[in-house]
Amino acid sequence: MRNGKCVIKNYPCSNYMAHLLSWMIAEDLSLDDILEKPFYHPTLEEGLRTAFKHARRQLE
């Protein structure tokens, strides 16, 4: 975040990440649903998976 705005657009895979996030939102997936999906190694998505795991822990 920079000045309260997401700066993911600076990453080469930002369109792909935006697609993943919008797909998760459109499907109304819970954190548990998301974390049941495969995350491939090593990828930027693993960082997203870690963030979802932290979010789930905070909600418990």
Secondary structure, 3 states (H helix, E strand, C coil): CECCECCHHHCCCHHHHHHHHHHHHHCCCCHHHHHHCCCCCCCHHHHHHHHHHHHHHHHC
